[in-house]
Amino acid sequence: MKALDTNVLVRYLAQDEPKQAAIAVEEIEKAAAKGEKMLIQPLVLCELVWVLETAYGFGKSQILDVLDQIVRTRQFEVVDKDTVWQALGDYRRGKADFSDYYLGRANERHGALQTLTFDKALKGSPRFRVLSA
């Protein structure tokens, strides 16, 4: 098994840098032909969201579609998939970033009842306590 870095996944999805996109497609298709999965860490998904928002102007619904497709793709082995699915649900319903919701779910899985934050977008989220100065 091989793992994908965010920049390879971006090139594979965006197809906007022809040389790098071709290499990304070749590597992923080569692995698929061998029946090998490509490992994707949650951090890569968090970075991907940031890149899609800032560099490509994707809106939340487009990002949700991309993440849903990645997590559902059999060839991709998403680490901590159950937590990622839960975070996607929170992101779908909430106002904060996907990375925040993933952090809250991952912390909960490790026994933290709440994650302390100053991020007001997380107000009302049960896994967070928003602090004020």
C-alpha positions in Angstrom: 0.0 0.0 0.0 1.1 3.6 -0.7 -0.2 6.8 0.9 -1.3 10.0 -0.9 -0.1 13.4 0.1 -2.5 16.3 -0.3 -0.7 17.7 -3.3 -1.0 14.5 -5.2 -4.7 14.1 -4.3 -5.3 17.8 -5.4 -3.6 17.1 -8.8 -5.6 13.9 -9.3 -8.9 15.7 -8.6 -8.2 19.1 -10.2 -6.3 18.0 -13.3 -5.0 21.6 -13.6 -1.3 21.0 -13.7 -1.0 18.6 -16.7 2.3 17.0 -15.9 1.7 16.5 -12.2 -1.9 15.4 -12.9 -0.8 12.8 -15.4 1.7 11.4 -12.8 -0.9 11.3 -10.1 -3.4 9.5 -12.3 -0.7 7.1 -13.5 0.3 6.2 -9.9 -3.3 5.8 -8.7 -4.4 3.8 -11.7 -1.3 1.6 -11.4 -2.1 0.8 -7.8 -5.8 0.1 -8.8 -4.7 -2.3 -11.5 -2.7 -4.3 -8.9 -5.7 -4.2 -6.5 -3.7 -2.0 -4.1 -5.4 0.6 -1.9 -4.1 4.1 -1.5 -3.9 5.3 2.2 -5.4 8.7 3.0 -4.8 10.3 6.4 -7.5 12.6 8.0 -4.9 15.4 7.9 -4.8 15.1 4.1 -8.5 15.5 4.0 -8.3 18.6 6.3 -5.6 20.1 4.0 -7.6 19.2 1.0 -10.6 21.2 2.3 -8.4 24.2 2.9 -6.9 24.0 -0.6 -10.3 23.5 -2.3 -11.7 26.5 -0.4 -8.8 28.9 -0.8 -7.2 28.0 -4.1 -10.2 26.7 -6.0 -13.1 28.7 -4.5 -15.1 25.6 -3.7 -18.2 26.0 -1.6 -19.2 23.8 1.3 -21.6 21.6 -0.8 -18.9 21.0 -3.4 -16.4 20.1 -0.7 -18.9 17.7 0.9 -19.4 16.0 -2.5 -15.6 15.6 -3.0 -15.1 14.3 0.6 -18.0 11.9 0.3 -16.7 10.5 -3.0 -13.2 10.0 -1.5 -14.4 8.3 1.6 -16.7 6.0 -0.5 -14.1 5.1 -3.1 -13.0 1.5 -2.5 -9.5 2.1 -3.7 -8.9 4.8 -1.0 -8.2 3.5 2.5 -9.2 6.5 4.7 -7.7 6.2 8.1 -10.2 6.6 11.0 -13.0 6.3 8.5 -15.8 6.2 11.1 -14.6 9.3 12.8 -14.3 11.0 9.4 -17.9 10.1 8.6 -19.1 11.5 11.9 -17.1 14.7 11.3 -18.5 15.0 7.8 -22.0 14.9 9.3 -21.1 17.6 11.8 -19.5 19.7 9.0 -22.7 19.3 6.9 -24.9 20.6 9.7 -22.5 23.1 11.3 -20.8 26.5 10.7 -17.2 25.6 11.4 -14.5 24.0 9.4 -14.2 20.3 8.7 -10.9 20.1 10.5 -12.6 21.5 13.7 -15.3 18.8 13.6 -12.8 16.1 12.9 -10.7 17.3 15.9 -13.8 17.3 18.1 -14.7 13.7 17.1 -11.2 12.4 17.3 -10.7 14.0 20.8 -14.1 12.4 21.9 -12.9 9.0 20.7 -9.9 9.4 22.9 -11.9 10.2 26.0 -12.2 14.0 25.9 -15.7 15.1 26.7 -15.1 18.6 25.3 -12.5 20.4 23.3 -11.8 23.9 24.5 -11.7 26.6 21.8 -12.0 30.3 21.1 -13.7 29.6 17.7 -17.1 31.1 17.9 -18.3 29.1 14.9 -18.3 26.1 17.2 -20.8 27.7 19.7 -23.6 25.1 20.3 -21.5 22.1 19.1 -21.7 19.5 21.9 -18.1 18.5 21.6 -16.7 22.0 22.1 -16.8 24.6 24.8 -16.2 28.1 23.4 -14.1 30.2 25.7 -14.4 34.0 25.8 -11.7 36.5 26.8 
